[in-house]
Amino acid sequence: MKRTAAILLALLSVAASAQALTVSPKVGPLLKEAQSLFQAKNYKAALAKLDEAEAVKVYADDETVINQMRRATEACENGKCPSHP
């Protein structure tokens, strides 16, 4: 569980290191819920939460973070979680 959380956080930090990302107030809590579901390996529910976030996105950064989280979640759902050293 910690390993998958670390992978997600690493993916987000790589994007954040390139630029500061700001998500809209409605999207932020949904992303946190999606992250918790991801950590619990409940990938289908995490993807559903990302769909909710997609429906209320406002900022371009919303879409960037949602897409990054979606790619990581879909990879893990398909048994292809990226390995983290």
C-alpha positions in Angstrom: 0.0 0.0 0.0 2.8 2.4 0.9 4.6 1.5 -2.3 1.6 2.4 -4.6 1.1 5.7 -2.6 4.8 6.5 -3.1 4.4 5.9 -6.8 1.5 8.2 -7.1 3.2 10.9 -5.0 6.3 10.5 -7.1 4.4 11.0 -10.3 2.7 14.1 -8.9 5.9 15.5 -7.6 7.6 15.1 -11.0 4.9 17.2 -12.5 5.0 19.7 -9.7 8.8 20.1 -10.0 8.4 21.2 -13.6 5.8 23.7 -12.6 3.6 24.6 -9.7 0.2 23.1 -10.2 -3.0 24.5 -8.7 -6.2 22.7 -8.6 -9.6 24.2 -8.2 -11.5 24.1 -4.9 -14.0 21.5 -6.1 -11.4 19.3 -7.6 -8.9 19.2 -4.7 -11.1 17.2 -2.3 -12.1 14.7 -5.0 -8.4 14.1 -5.9 -7.6 13.5 -2.2 -10.5 10.9 -2.1 -9.2 9.3 -5.3 -5.7 9.2 -3.8 -7.0 7.4 -0.7 -8.9 4.9 -2.8 -5.8 4.4 -4.9 -3.8 3.7 -1.7 -6.4 1.2 -0.7 -6.0 -0.4 -4.1 -9.6 0.3 -4.9 -8.8 1.4 -8.4 -12.4 1.3 -9.8 -13.6 3.6 -7.1 -10.6 5.8 -7.6 -11.3 6.1 -11.3 -15.0 6.9 -10.5 -13.8 9.7 -8.2 -11.5 11.0 -11.0 -14.5 11.0 -13.3 -16.3 13.2 -10.7 -13.3 15.5 -10.6 -13.3 15.7 -14.4 -16.9 16.8 -14.4 -16.1 19.9 -12.2 -12.7 20.8 -13.4 -12.0 24.5 -14.0 -8.3 25.1 -14.3 -5.9 23.6 -16.9 -3.9 22.2 -13.9 -7.1 20.3 -12.8 -6.9 18.4 -16.1 -3.2 17.8 -15.9 -3.4 16.3 -12.4 -6.5 14.3 -13.1 -4.9 12.8 -16.2 -1.7 11.9 -14.4 -3.6 10.2 -11.6 -5.9 8.4 -14.1 -2.8 7.0 -16.0 -1.3 5.7 -12.8 -4.5 4.3 -11.6 -5.3 2.6 -14.9 -1.8 1.1 -15.0 -2.2 -0.4 -11.5 -5.7 -1.6 -12.3 -4.3 -3.5 -15.2 -1.5 -5.0 -13.0 1.2 -2.8 -14.4 2.0 -0.5 -11.5 5.3 1.2 -12.3 8.0 0.0 -10.0 9.5 2.5 -7.6 13.1 2.0 -6.5 
